[in-house]
Amino acid sequence: MLKRLMQRALQTVHVVRGIVPLSSNYASTSAVIFSTRKTGRKIETKADLLEDKKEDKKASPLYVGAQYQIGHVRDKIREDAPYWEPGRANPGWSSIGWWKFARAVSETCRELGVGNCGELAVCACDCLCGNGGGPADYIEISTVDIAEGRRGATPVLPHCICVIGRTQGSNTDFTPLSMPDEWGPTAVVCDPWDRAAYPAVDFAKFWGGIYAAANGSAITCKLIHRFV
């Protein structure tokens, strides 16, 4: 069971990053860092992004400001879905509302080829469930001090992942969960943003960047929604 779910998660990471290759990953993780929109041109397609990327390359060997384009993607998503930040959405959201949200995210990211962890995790949930691989959990990782407003978000946290095979913990939206090693023996993390898939029990081997970003604060996990 675990081997089968690992294969499915790895395949999903490959598929999602094939259609959404651009994101603003931290330090040594593998995704592409791309350019700031310096020209004022409206970014609508991957061609626009690539043109901007060429212009930025003249000024800097590294492409920075990816969050700017991510913001544009989220603006487009808002046109079709009532909430971008589902963690702050009305807990009474129907399952139909969640699927409309997921489809809007997936379609926009596919169109532009751009997404950060939240968009990519939703795309993974959509991909898995659309191929009969659900249920898939959309889970947010954060810290106590960020959640309580004592500290702002970092480039890494809050972070969103897709999880399949979870058998322990709540299935209710917006409910705190234990750490991943208590999600059951078949739980698998599918994290397209980090281009990684791994058994949840082994999470500590893959969370070096998350622990560094937490800076000593207790890490928290929350189920945002279970897609079925």
C-alpha positions, -999 to 999 in steps of 0.1 A, spaced: 0 0 0 27 25 10 48 16 -21 18 22 -44 10 55 -27 46 66 -30 46 58 -67 14 78 -72 28 108 -52 60 108 -72 42 106 -105 19 135 -94 49 157 -84 64 150 -119 31 158 -137 23 190 -117 58 205 -121 57 196 -157 27 218 -162 36 244 -135 74 247 -137 78 282 -122 78 290 -84 98 309 -59 116 282 -40 141 289 -12 178 284 -12 189 250 -27 156 235 -35 151 227 -71 124 249 -88 131 279 -110 134 314 -96 121 339 -121 120 376 -127 105 407 -113 81 425 -136 101 456 -143 85 467 -175 50 473 -162 38 449 -189 7 428 -179 17 392 -173 -9 370 -190 10 340 -205 42 320 -201 56 339 -231 51 372 -211 69 357 -182 98 345 -204 102 379 -220 103 395 -186 128 369 -175 151 378 -204 150 415 -196 157 409 -159 187 387 -168 204 418 -182 204 434 -148 210 404 -125 224 369 -127 195 357 -105 158 361 -111 141 377 -81 107 388 -70 88 357 -81 61 365 -55 51 394 -78 40 370 -105 25 346 -80 4 375 -69 -8 380 -104 -18 343 -106 -38 347 -74 -55 377 -87 -66 357 -117 -78 329 -95 -99 353 -74 -119 361 -106 -133 325 -106 -131 314 -70 -145 333 -40 -115 327 -17 -78 324 -25 -67 318 11 -88 288 21 -74 288 56 -93 321 61 -124 310 42 -158 303 57 -156 269 74 -191 263 60 -178 261 25 -194 232 7 -175 205 -10 -187 218 -43 -172 252 -34 -139 236 -27 -139 218 -60 -147 250 -79 -118 266 -60 -94 237 -69 -104 237 -105 -99 275 -108 -64 272 -92 -54 243 -114 -67 258 -146 -50 292 -139 -17 275 -129 -18 253 -160 -24 283 -182 4 304 -168 28 277 -156 33 295 -123 25 286 -88 39 285 -52 33 259 -26 -4 266 -21 -13 265 -57 9 235 -64 -6 215 -35 -41 222 -47 -31 211 -82 -17 179 -67 -50 172 -48 -69 179 -80 -47 157 -101 -48 128 -76 -85 128 -70 -92 133 -107 -73 101 -114 -91 81 -87 -62 85 -62 -81 103 -35 -88 112 -8 -61 139 -8 -56 163 21 -46 199 16 -25 207 47 -9 239 60 24 238 79 32 268 101 45 278 135 28 289 167 43 324 165 32 330 129 -3 316 137 -6 339 167 6 369 148 38 374 167 59 370 136 52 375 99 53 349 72 87 338 58 96 326 23 91 291 35 63 293 62 34 289 61 39 260 37 12 239 20 14 202 10 -8 175 -3 -10 143 17 -25 109 6 -30 77 27 -36 95 60 -55 73 84 -51 91 117 -63 125 128 -93 146 120 -109 149 86 -127 181 95 -118 213 77 -95 238 95 -86 213 122 -52 211 139 -33 178 132 -4 161 150 30 160 134 33 138 102 48 108 120 14 103 137 -7 104 105 -6 66 100 17 41 84 5 47 49 5 85 49 26 100 20 35 137 16 33 150 -20 50 183 -22 54 196 -57 68 229 -46 98 211 -31 97 185 -60 95 158 -33 74 128 -22 81 108 10 65 87 37 51 110 63 69 91 91 102 103 75 92 139 74 121 151 96 146 140 69 129 164 45 120 194 67 154 210 72 143 242 55 111 242 74 129 238 108 153 265 98 125 289 89 107 281 122 137 295 140 129 275 172 92 281 172 69 250 175 57 238 142 20 233 136 0 213 110 -36 220 101 -59 202 77 -75 228 55 -96 205 34 -99 168 24 -106 164 -13 -124 131 -21 
